[in-house]
Amino acid sequence: MADRVDEILDLLDAGGKDARSRRHRTFSPTRWAVPVHGSGADWLILWHPDPNNDEPYVIYAGPAPARG
């Protein structure tokens, strides 16, 4: 899991333009959600471009909500 999360964070560190860091989009407000699966767990990384400089800003990185 750690390697997969690190891979996504590296993509964000490189500017967040890679399609792998933009898997699911919400529109109001604009946010990107990247599911990460591994080690028998599901995580979610939520981020958005900073409005001041367009750099990726991570809002949340942790366990994904349970699906019901």
C-alpha positions in Angstrom: 0.0 0.0 0.0 2.7 2.4 0.9 4.4 2.1 -2.5 1.1 2.7 -4.3 0.3 5.8 -2.2 3.9 7.1 -2.7 3.5 6.6 -6.5 0.4 8.8 -6.5 2.0 11.4 -4.3 5.0 11.5 -6.6 2.6 12.2 -9.5 1.1 15.0 -7.6 4.6 16.4 -6.7 5.3 16.4 -10.4 2.3 18.8 -11.0 -0.7 16.5 -11.0 -1.1 16.5 -14.7 -0.7 12.7 -15.2 -4.1 10.9 -15.8 -3.3 8.4 -13.0 -3.7 11.3 -10.5 -7.0 12.5 -12.1 -9.1 9.3 -12.0 -12.4 10.7 -10.6 -13.5 14.4 -10.6 -16.2 16.2 -8.6 -17.4 19.5 -10.1 -18.7 21.6 -7.2 -16.1 22.3 -5.9 -13.5 20.8 -8.3 -11.7 18.0 -6.5 -9.9 14.9 -7.7 -10.2 11.5 -6.1 -7.7 8.8 -6.6 -8.5 5.3 -5.3 -5.5 3.3 -4.1 -5.8 -0.5 -3.5 -3.3 -2.7 -1.9 -2.4 -4.9 1.1 -6.1 -5.8 1.5 -7.2 -2.2 2.0 -8.7 0.6 0.0 -7.5 4.1 0.4 -8.5 7.4 -1.2 -6.4 10.4 -2.0 -8.4 13.7 -2.4 -6.8 16.7 -3.9 -7.3 19.9 -5.9 -5.2 22.5 -7.7 -4.3 25.4 -5.4 -6.1 28.4 -6.7 -3.1 30.7 -6.1 -0.5 28.7 -8.0 -2.2 25.6 -9.5 0.0 23.3 -7.5 -1.7 20.1 -6.2 -3.0 20.4 -2.6 -3.8 17.1 -0.9 -6.9 17.4 1.3 -7.1 13.8 2.4 -5.0 10.6 2.2 -6.4 7.6 4.1 -8.9 4.8 4.3 -11.7 5.0 1.8 -15.2 5.2 3.1 -16.9 1.8 3.4 -19.3 1.0 0.5 -22.7 0.1 1.6 
